Amino acid sequence: MRRWGTGLALATLLLAGCTDETAEPGASPTTSGPPEAEPGPEQGPEQEQKPELVVVGHATQPQLRLSRRTSARVTSGEVTRWRGRRVVAAGPVERRLRAVEGDPGTVAVVPLEEVRPTVVAATVAGRDPVRDDPRAVRVAVVGDVMLVRGVPDPWGALAPTAGRLRAADVTVGNLESTLSLDGEPMQDPPSDSFGATPALLGPLQRAGFDVLSLANNHTGDFGERALLDTVRTLRRSPVEVFGAGPDRAAASRPAYLVRGGVRFAFVGFNAIGETPQATPAGPGALSVRMPPRTGPLVEADLRHVERTIARAEREADVVVVLPHWGTQYTHEPVPVQRTVARRLVAAGADLVVGGHPHWVQGVDAVAGVPVVHSLGNFVFDMDFMEQTLEGVVLEATFWGADLRDVRLVPYAMDPATFAPRFVRGARAADILGDVWSTSTGPYAVTGAS
């Protein structure tokens, strides 16, 4: 696990498909080295390679797309201003990175090996130096997935985004329903109880989901038997599950996956209630009682989650935590979310991605670890306001245990089918603008704070 330093936040959040310069198709950037020296009589032809240099921009700005010629001019220090932006190509690398993080109008030249998830690395002739690196392992995280009630066709809702989700090495979602109807509806009104059958696993697997969280307020919608059936169904399937179980030990058990030589652990907890809290002898979700829904913060609950994360950190290279928390229908996280997030990171979380508010919320940096408070709905039959039909997919790129890049890819749901489709242009800018509006540090639209 690599930490980038206190106060530096999330990731390469960008508007997919937006460009500043047309790239040259099929070309690849060159890496310059020192002139080749003639080997001496006792010396071999080995020579030290210069590091590959890249251009990085502010996290809230669209990813720059450069030609090889423009990249060479900028990285050589030939230009000090480019397309209205100040270019910082000299001085300590840390100072250059901080200049970009603090000013959307600045770009900097840094070694590729120093790129961190608070800046956006430019593509060069169509090559993304971070994501196209052979070391890259990509994780996609989506928000709340609810495929029943008013959703007419689960596969039809997932199909438009399935190609992108399947392209990730790991795809994770929060399943807001049971996979069993063996019980009575527990929500009031009963129509707010979300239940399905194991047949729902087919569309979820086909869409590319590798891991599902059950740490939410709807896993218990049809009672104890349905909850336990849902956990058993998933544990017998190729899809990993976490966040709920027959007792607290089982609900606390992370989901582990290995991709590209990297071992990932996923931990989730529910702070909203409704689903029973798992106890040492009783079924339910791993839970933390906290505002605004389940009373004041209960230290014993949070300490248990901290210990769970700490154990996962010892057993995995990367720990991703999915809390189900916050207030519905607002872009603003409640203050206690930030308090709890600091504790999660201190315990060993490498990425924190929240859900439940049904709207997107801001991004913070906690000791260099990205904290995304809410991705919004992914599939949900909430057609009564525009914001509940919008969201972002988080795409994180790891090199080994190091988080190098996080992007938020905006989408909007069809109000008839509730199928999310990726968007560009003004709609995408509006969705990302809602994220940045409550973000802090390098993710604030006015620069670092």
C-alpha positions as CSV (number, residue, x, y, z in Angstrom):
1,M,0.0,0.0,0.0
2,R,1.4,3.4,-1.0
3,R,0.2,6.6,0.6
4,W,0.7,9.9,-1.2
5,G,0.7,12.1,1.8
6,T,-1.8,13.9,4.1
7,G,-4.3,16.1,2.3
8,L,-3.9,14.6,-1.2
9,A,-7.0,13.0,-2.4
10,L,-8.7,10.8,-4.9
11,A,-7.9,10.3,-8.3
12,T,-7.7,11.0,-11.9
13,L,-11.4,12.0,-12.2
14,L,-12.1,12.9,-15.7
15,L,-14.8,13.4,-18.3
16,A,-14.5,10.4,-20.5
17,G,-14.0,11.3,-24.2
18,C,-13.3,15.0,-23.8
19,T,-10.1,16.2,-25.6
20,D,-7.8,19.1,-25.7
21,E,-5.9,18.0,-28.8
22,T,-6.5,15.3,-31.3
23,A,-4.1,12.4,-30.8
24,E,-2.3,10.7,-33.7
25,P,-3.9,7.3,-34.1
26,G,-1.6,4.3,-33.9
27,A,1.5,6.2,-32.7
28,S,3.2,5.7,-29.5
29,P,5.3,8.1,-27.4
30,T,9.0,7.8,-27.4
31,T,11.2,7.7,-24.3
32,S,14.5,9.5,-24.8
33,G,17.7,8.3,-23.2
34,P,21.3,9.7,-23.0
35,P,23.5,9.4,-26.1
36,E,24.9,6.0,-26.5
37,A,28.4,5.8,-25.4
38,E,31.1,3.7,-26.9
39,P,31.9,0.8,-24.5
40,G,35.4,0.8,-23.1
41,P,37.6,-2.2,-23.2
42,E,36.4,-3.4,-19.8
43,Q,32.9,-2.0,-20.0
44,G,29.7,-3.4,-21.5
45,P,27.2,-1.4,-23.6
46,E,24.7,-1.0,-20.8
47,Q,23.4,2.6,-20.3
48,E,21.0,4.2,-17.9
49,Q,17.6,5.1,-19.3
50,K,16.0,8.5,-18.5
51,P,12.6,8.2,-16.9
52,E,9.5,8.6,-19.1
53,L,8.0,12.1,-18.7
54,V,4.3,12.8,-18.8
55,V,2.1,15.8,-18.7
56,V,-0.4,16.0,-15.9
57,G,-3.4,18.2,-15.3
58,H,-5.9,19.1,-12.6
59,A,-8.3,16.3,-11.4
60,T,-11.5,18.3,-12.2
61,Q,-10.4,19.0,-15.8
62,P,-10.9,16.7,-18.9
63,Q,-8.0,14.5,-19.7
64,L,-5.6,16.1,-22.1
65,R,-4.9,14.3,-25.4
66,L,-1.6,15.2,-26.9
67,S,0.2,14.4,-30.1
68,R,3.8,13.1,-29.9
69,R,5.1,16.4,-31.2
70,T,3.2,18.5,-28.6
71,S,4.1,16.1,-25.8
72,A,7.8,16.4,-26.8
73,R,7.6,20.2,-26.8
74,V,5.9,20.4,-23.4
75,T,8.1,17.8,-21.7
76,S,11.3,19.3,-23.0
77,G,10.5,22.6,-21.3
78,E,10.3,24.4,-24.6
79,V,7.0,26.1,-23.7
80,T,6.0,27.8,-20.5
81,R,2.3,28.3,-21.5
82,W,0.2,26.0,-23.5
83,R,-3.4,26.7,-24.6
84,G,-3.9,29.2,-21.8
85,R,-2.4,26.9,-19.1
86,R,0.8,27.6,-17.2
87,V,3.4,24.8,-17.7
88,V,5.6,23.8,-14.8
89,A,8.5,21.7,-16.0
90,A,11.2,22.4,-13.6
91,G,11.8,22.3,-9.9
92,P,11.2,19.5,-7.3
93,V,8.6,17.0,-8.5
94,E,6.5,17.4,-5.4
95,R,6.3,21.1,-6.0
96,R,5.2,20.5,-9.6
97,L,2.5,18.1,-8.5
98,R,1.2,20.4,-5.8
99,A,1.1,23.3,-8.4
100,V,-1.3,21.2,-10.5
101,E,-3.4,20.1,-7.5
102,G,-3.9,23.6,-6.4
103,D,-4.7,25.2,-9.8
104,P,-7.0,24.0,-12.6
105,G,-5.1,26.3,-15.0
106,T,-1.7,24.6,-14.5
107,V,-0.2,21.5,-16.0
108,A,3.1,20.0,-15.1
109,V,5.8,17.7,-16.4
110,V,6.6,14.8,-14.1
111,P,8.2,11.3,-14.3
112,L,5.6,8.6,-15.0
113,E,6.6,6.7,-11.9
114,E,5.6,9.8,-9.8
115,V,2.0,10.0,-11.1
116,R,-0.4,9.8,-8.3
117,P,-4.2,9.7,-8.0
118,T,-4.7,13.4,-7.6
119,V,-3.8,14.5,-11.1
120,V,-4.8,13.4,-14.7
121,A,-2.0,12.1,-16.9
122,A,-2.4,13.1,-20.6
123,T,-2.6,10.6,-23.3
124,V,0.0,10.8,-26.0
125,A,-0.9,9.6,-29.6
126,G,-3.8,7.7,-28.1
127,R,-1.8,5.9,-25.4
128,D,-2.7,6.4,-21.8
129,P,0.6,6.0,-19.9
130,V,-1.1,4.9,-16.6
131,R,-3.9,2.7,-17.8
132,D,-2.1,1.2,-20.7
133,D,1.0,0.3,-18.7
134,P,1.5,-3.5,-18.5
135,R,1.4,-3.3,-14.7
136,A,-2.1,-1.8,-14.6
137,V,-5.0,-3.7,-12.9
138,R,-8.3,-2.0,-13.2
139,V,-11.2,-2.0,-10.6
140,A,-14.7,-0.7,-11.5
141,V,-17.1,0.2,-8.7
142,V,-20.7,1.1,-9.3
143,G,-23.4,2.5,-7.0
144,D,-26.7,1.0,-5.9
145,V,-28.0,-1.8,-8.1
146,M,-31.8,-2.5,-7.7
147,L,-33.1,-4.6,-10.6
148,V,-36.7,-5.4,-9.5
149,R,-40.0,-3.5,-8.8
150,G,-40.3,-1.0,-11.6
151,V,-37.3,-2.2,-13.7
152,P,-38.9,-4.1,-16.6
153,D,-35.9,-6.2,-17.7
154,P,-32.8,-6.7,-15.5
155,W,-30.5,-7.6,-18.4
156,G,-31.9,-4.8,-20.6
157,A,-31.0,-2.4,-17.8
158,L,-27.4,-3.7,-17.5
159,A,-26.6,-4.4,-21.1
160,P,-25.6,-0.8,-22.2
161,T,-22.8,-0.6,-19.7
162,A,-21.8,-4.3,-19.7
163,G,-19.0,-4.0,-22.2
164,R,-17.2,-1.4,-20.0
165,L,-17.8,-3.3,-16.8
166,R,-16.5,-6.6,-18.3
167,A,-13.4,-4.8,-19.5
168,A,-12.3,-4.1,-15.9
169,D,-10.3,-6.7,-14.1
170,V,-12.7,-6.5,-11.1
171,T,-16.2,-5.1,-11.1
172,V,-17.9,-4.4,-7.8
173,G,-21.5,-3.3,-7.0
174,N,-23.9,-2.9,-4.1
175,L,-26.9,-5.2,-4.5
176,E,-30.0,-3.5,-3.1
177,S,-32.3,-6.6,-3.1
178,T,-32.5,-10.2,-1.9
179,L,-32.1,-13.2,-4.2
180,S,-34.9,-15.0,-2.3
181,L,-38.6,-14.3,-1.7
182,D,-38.8,-16.8,1.2
183,G,-40.4,-14.5,3.7
184,E,-42.7,-11.5,4.1
185,P,-42.0,-7.9,3.0
186,M,-40.4,-6.1,5.9
187,Q,-40.4,-2.5,4.6
188,D,-43.3,0.0,5.1
189,P,-44.8,0.3,2.5
190,P,-44.3,-3.3,1.4
191,S,-43.5,-2.0,-2.2
192,D,-40.2,-0.7,-0.8
193,S,-39.2,-4.3,-0.1
194,F,-36.9,-5.4,-3.0
195,G,-36.8,-9.1,-3.6
196,A,-35.7,-11.3,-6.5
197,T,-34.9,-14.9,-7.1
198,P,-31.5,-16.6,-7.9
199,A,-32.3,-16.1,-11.6
200,L,-31.0,-12.5,-11.1
201,L,-27.5,-13.8,-10.9
202,G,-27.5,-14.6,-14.6
203,P,-27.8,-10.9,-15.7
204,L,-25.4,-9.8,-13.0
205,Q,-22.7,-12.2,-14.1
206,R,-23.3,-11.5,-17.7
207,A,-22.8,-7.8,-17.0
208,G,-19.4,-8.5,-15.5
209,F,-19.9,-8.3,-11.8
210,D,-17.2,-10.2,-9.8
211,V,-18.1,-9.0,-6.3
212,L,-21.3,-7.8,-4.6
213,S,-21.8,-6.1,-1.3
214,L,-24.9,-7.0,0.8
215,A,-24.0,-4.3,3.5
216,N,-27.1,-2.2,2.9
217,N,-30.6,-1.5,4.2
218,H,-32.4,-3.8,1.7
219,T,-30.6,-7.1,2.3
220,G,-33.1,-7.9,5.0
221,D,-36.2,-6.9,3.1
222,F,-37.8,-10.4,3.2
223,G,-36.6,-11.4,6.6
224,E,-34.0,-13.8,8.0
225,R,-34.6,-16.8,5.8
226,A,-34.4,-14.8,2.6
227,L,-31.2,-13.0,3.8
228,L,-29.5,-16.3,4.5
229,D,-30.7,-17.8,1.2
230,T,-29.2,-14.8,-0.6
231,V,-25.8,-15.2,1.1
232,R,-25.8,-18.9,0.4
233,T,-26.7,-18.4,-3.3
234,L,-23.9,-16.0,-3.8
235,R,-21.3,-18.1,-1.9
236,R,-22.1,-21.0,-4.2
237,S,-21.8,-18.9,-7.3
238,P,-18.7,-17.4,-9.1
239,V,-19.6,-14.0,-7.7
240,E,-17.9,-13.1,-4.4
241,V,-20.0,-11.6,-1.6
242,F,-19.3,-9.5,1.5
243,G,-21.1,-7.5,4.1
244,A,-23.8,-9.9,5.4
245,G,-24.0,-13.4,6.8
246,P,-25.4,-15.8,9.4
247,D,-23.4,-14.0,12.2
248,R,-21.1,-11.1,12.7
249,A,-18.0,-13.1,12.0
250,A,-19.4,-14.1,8.6
251,A,-20.7,-10.7,7.8
252,S,-17.3,-9.2,8.6
253,R,-15.4,-11.6,6.3
254,P,-13.9,-9.7,3.4
255,A,-14.3,-10.8,-0.2
256,Y,-10.8,-11.6,-1.6
257,L,-9.8,-11.7,-5.3
258,V,-6.5,-11.9,-7.0
259,R,-6.0,-10.1,-10.4
260,G,-2.7,-9.4,-12.1
261,G,-0.8,-10.6,-9.1
262,V,-2.6,-8.1,-6.8
263,R,-4.7,-9.4,-3.9
264,F,-7.8,-7.3,-3.2
265,A,-10.0,-7.3,-0.1
266,F,-13.5,-5.8,0.0
267,V,-15.2,-4.8,3.2
268,G,-18.6,-3.2,3.6
269,F,-20.9,-2.0,6.3
270,N,-24.4,-0.6,6.6
271,A,-25.1,2.6,8.6
272,I,-28.7,3.0,7.6
273,G,-30.4,0.3,9.6
274,E,-33.5,-1.6,8.4
275,T,-31.5,-4.7,7.6
276,P,-30.7,-6.3,11.0
277,Q,-27.3,-5.8,12.5
278,A,-25.3,-9.0,12.5
279,T,-24.5,-10.1,16.0
280,P,-22.1,-12.8,17.4
281,A,-25.0,-15.3,17.2
282,G,-27.5,-13.7,14.8
283,P,-27.7,-13.0,11.0
284,G,-27.6,-9.6,9.4
285,A,-25.3,-7.0,7.9
286,L,-22.1,-5.8,9.2
287,S,-23.2,-2.5,10.7
288,V,-22.1,0.8,12.2
289,R,-24.7,2.8,14.0
290,M,-24.1,6.5,13.2
291,P,-26.0,9.7,12.1
292,P,-28.1,10.5,10.3
293,R,-30.2,7.3,10.4
294,T,-29.2,5.0,13.3
295,G,-28.4,7.4,16.2
296,P,-25.1,8.7,17.5
297,L,-21.9,7.0,16.4
298,V,-21.4,3.8,18.4
299,E,-17.7,3.4,19.0
300,A,-17.9,-0.4,19.5
301,D,-19.4,-0.8,16.0
302,L,-16.7,1.3,14.4
303,R,-13.9,-0.3,16.3
304,H,-15.0,-3.7,15.1
305,V,-14.9,-2.4,11.5
306,E,-11.5,-0.9,12.1
307,R,-10.2,-4.3,13.3
308,T,-11.8,-6.0,10.3
309,I,-10.0,-3.6,7.9
310,A,-6.7,-4.0,9.8
311,R,-6.8,-7.8,9.4
312,A,-7.7,-7.5,5.7
313,E,-4.7,-5.2,5.2
314,R,-2.4,-7.9,6.6
315,E,-3.8,-10.4,4.2
316,A,-4.2,-8.4,1.0
317,D,-2.3,-5.8,-1.0
318,V,-5.3,-3.5,-1.4
319,V,-8.3,-2.9,0.8
320,V,-11.5,-1.3,-0.6
321,V,-14.2,-0.3,1.8
322,L,-17.9,0.3,0.8
323,P,-19.9,2.1,3.5
324,H,-23.7,2.4,3.1
325,W,-24.2,5.8,4.8
326,G,-25.4,9.4,4.6
327,T,-28.5,11.4,3.8
328,Q,-30.7,10.8,0.8
329,Y,-31.2,13.3,-2.0
330,T,-28.4,15.6,-1.3
331,H,-24.9,16.2,-2.8
332,E,-23.5,17.1,0.6
333,P,-22.0,14.4,2.9
334,V,-23.0,14.7,6.6
335,P,-20.0,15.7,8.8
336,V,-19.8,12.3,10.5
337,Q,-19.0,10.6,7.2
338,R,-15.8,12.5,7.1
339,T,-15.0,11.6,10.7
340,V,-15.6,7.9,10.0
341,A,-13.7,8.0,6.7
342,R,-10.6,9.2,8.6
343,R,-10.9,6.2,10.9
344,L,-11.3,3.8,8.0
345,V,-8.2,5.1,6.3
346,A,-6.2,5.0,9.5
347,A,-7.2,1.4,9.9
348,G,-5.8,0.5,6.5
349,A,-8.4,1.3,3.7
350,D,-6.8,2.2,0.4
351,L,-10.0,3.3,-1.3
352,V,-13.4,4.3,0.3
353,V,-16.5,4.3,-2.0
354,G,-19.9,5.1,-0.4
355,G,-23.5,4.6,-1.4
356,H,-27.1,5.1,-0.3
357,P,-27.8,8.8,-0.9
358,H,-29.1,8.1,-4.4
359,W,-27.3,11.2,-5.6
360,V,-23.6,11.7,-6.3
361,Q,-21.6,13.3,-3.5
362,G,-18.2,14.8,-3.3
363,V,-14.7,13.4,-3.1
364,D,-12.2,14.0,-0.3
365,A,-8.6,13.1,0.3
366,V,-7.6,11.5,3.6
367,A,-3.9,10.9,4.0
368,G,-3.7,10.4,0.3
369,V,-6.5,7.9,0.1
370,P,-9.6,8.7,-2.1
371,V,-12.9,8.9,-0.3
372,V,-15.9,9.1,-2.7
373,H,-19.0,9.7,-0.6
374,S,-21.6,8.5,-3.1
375,L,-21.6,7.2,-6.7
376,G,-25.3,7.7,-7.0
377,N,-27.8,5.1,-8.3
378,F,-26.5,2.7,-10.9
379,V,-29.8,1.0,-11.7
380,F,-32.9,2.1,-9.6
381,D,-36.5,2.8,-10.5
382,M,-36.4,6.3,-9.0
383,D,-37.8,8.5,-11.8
384,F,-39.2,11.3,-9.7
385,M,-36.1,13.6,-10.0
386,E,-33.3,14.0,-12.4
387,Q,-30.5,13.5,-9.9
388,T,-31.7,10.0,-9.0
389,L,-31.3,8.9,-12.6
390,E,-27.7,10.0,-12.7
391,G,-24.4,8.7,-11.4
392,V,-20.8,7.8,-12.0
393,V,-18.8,4.6,-12.3
394,L,-15.5,4.8,-10.5
395,E,-12.6,3.2,-12.4
396,A,-9.4,2.8,-10.3
397,T,-6.1,1.7,-11.8
398,F,-3.5,0.0,-9.5
399,W,0.1,-0.8,-10.2
400,G,0.7,-3.5,-7.7
401,A,-0.5,-2.2,-4.4
402,D,-0.2,1.4,-5.6
403,L,-3.3,3.4,-6.6
404,R,-2.3,5.5,-9.6
405,D,-5.5,6.7,-11.2
406,V,-9.2,7.0,-10.4
407,R,-11.7,8.2,-12.9
408,L,-15.4,9.0,-12.6
409,V,-17.3,8.1,-15.7
410,P,-20.8,9.8,-15.8
411,Y,-24.0,8.1,-17.0
412,A,-27.8,8.8,-17.1
413,M,-30.6,6.3,-16.8
414,D,-33.4,5.9,-19.3
415,P,-36.5,6.8,-17.4
416,A,-38.5,4.0,-19.0
417,T,-36.0,1.1,-18.7
418,F,-33.7,2.5,-16.0
419,A,-30.8,1.4,-18.1
420,P,-27.7,3.6,-17.4
421,R,-25.9,4.9,-20.5
422,F,-22.6,6.8,-20.5
423,V,-22.9,10.4,-21.4
424,R,-20.6,13.2,-22.7
425,G,-20.8,16.9,-23.3
426,A,-23.0,19.2,-21.2
427,R,-24.9,16.3,-19.4
428,A,-21.6,14.7,-18.3
429,A,-20.2,18.1,-17.2
430,D,-23.3,18.7,-15.1
431,I,-23.1,15.4,-13.3
432,L,-19.4,15.8,-12.6
433,G,-20.1,19.4,-11.5
434,D,-22.4,18.0,-8.9
435,V,-19.5,15.8,-7.6
436,W,-17.0,18.6,-7.6
437,S,-19.4,21.0,-5.9
438,T,-18.9,19.3,-2.5
439,S,-15.4,17.9,-3.1
440,T,-12.4,19.1,-1.2
441,G,-8.7,19.5,-1.8
442,P,-7.5,18.7,-5.3
443,Y,-11.1,17.8,-6.3
444,A,-12.6,21.2,-5.6
445,V,-13.4,23.1,-8.8
446,T,-11.6,26.1,-7.5
447,G,-8.5,24.2,-6.7
448,A,-7.0,22.7,-3.5
449,S,-8.4,23.9,-0.2
